[in-house]
């Protein structure tokens, strides 16, 4: 397959080269700043402080972190409501709620670790829905 091919002849997938973060932004390497963006306090700093707020890679990961935190809050609220409803079922309701809440918490931790590792690898890994929001915020500036 030639290097200039736009699409894969087998599956039709776009053959764009993956963008990788390289270099520094402020005093931090871009990859470290992108990974730190998944901690809540640095997100606020990265979105307000000048060299970080202008960097596309750091902005993307900062907005994706905000979207991930917001969706975790919404999922937690939904679990809380479901928990109140399930507590009326004597024993199985509480056990089912405990199992579901543990699985959801584990899934959120795994997703959080995956996006941190992807940021450290220099990738702009997009989560469904949340990644689209983050990408729109990155392009608008």
N, C-alpha and C positions, 0 to 999 in steps of 0.2 A: 504494500500500500504506500503510495507516495506521501511525503511529509506535508504536502500542501492540501491533502484531502480534507474536506469540510465535514464529511459524514462517514461513518463506518459502513462499508458495503454489506456487512453481515446483519447488523441490527438496526442501522439507521441512526445511531446515537451520534450527537454532535462531537466532533473531534477537536474541541478547543483545548489548548494547553491549560492546565490548572494553574491558577495564580497562587504563588507562594509568597508569604511575607518575608522580606529580607531587609536588613538594615536596622536603623534605630529611629525611635521617636522619643524625643526628650533625652533622658538619660537611660532609658530602658530599651532593650531590643524589642522589635515589634511583636515577636512571638510571646515574650514574657508579658508585655503589656496586654496583649489579647487574652492570655490566660488569666491574668489578674483581674480582667474585666468581669470575670464570673464570680468575683467576691463583691458583695453589695457596696461596701464603702468606696473602693476604687472606682466603681462605675460612676458615681457622682463626680469624683475628681476628674476622671477621664472625659466626661462630657462637658465640664466647665473650664478646665485648664487648657490654654491655647495650643501647645504643640500636639497634645493628644486628641483634642476635639477636632482637629483638621485632618487627622490620619484616618483614611477610609477603613483600614483593617481594624483598628482599635474602636472606632465608632460602631462598626458592624457588630463586633462582639459585645460591646457595651449595651447596645439596643437589644441584642438577642438575649442578654442576661436579664434585662428589665422585662422583656416579654416572657421569659421562662419563669421568673419570679411571680409575675402577675398570673400566669396560668396555674402555677402551683397554689397560689392563694385561692383562685376560683375552684380548683379541684378540691382543695381542703375544705372550702365552704360547702361544696356539694357533698363531700363525705360526711361532714358534720350533720347536714340535713338528713342524709340517708341513715346515719347512725341513730338519730332520734326516732326515725320511723322503724328501724330494725330492733330497737330496744323493747318494742312491744311484743316481739316474739320471744318467748321465755328464754331458752338456752341457745338455740341455733342462731337466732338473730345476732346475739352478741358475739358468738364465735365467728359467724360470717363477716360481720363488720370488722372484727379484729384482723381476720385474714385478708380482707380486701384492703384495709388501710395499710397493713404491712407491705403488701405487694405494690401498692401505689407509691408508698414511700421509697421502697427499694428501687422501683423503676425511675423515680425522679432523681435519686442519688446516682444511678447508673448513667442517666442522660447527662447529668451535671458533669460527671467524670469524663464522659466521652467528649463533650464539647471543650472541656479544658485541655484534654490531650490533643484534640484536633487543632486547637489554637496554638498549642506549643509546637505542633508540627508545621505551623504556618498556613494552614488551610482555612478558608472561609466556609466552614461546614454549616449548611443551612438546615435548621430543624423545620419540619412542616409547619405552616402557618406563621409561626414565630419568626422564622428565618426570612420569610417574605416581607414581614413588617420591618425587620431590621435592615433588609436590603433597600426598601423604599426610603427609609430614614437616612441611609448612607448616601444614596444617589441625590437626594434633595438638597444636600448642602454643597 
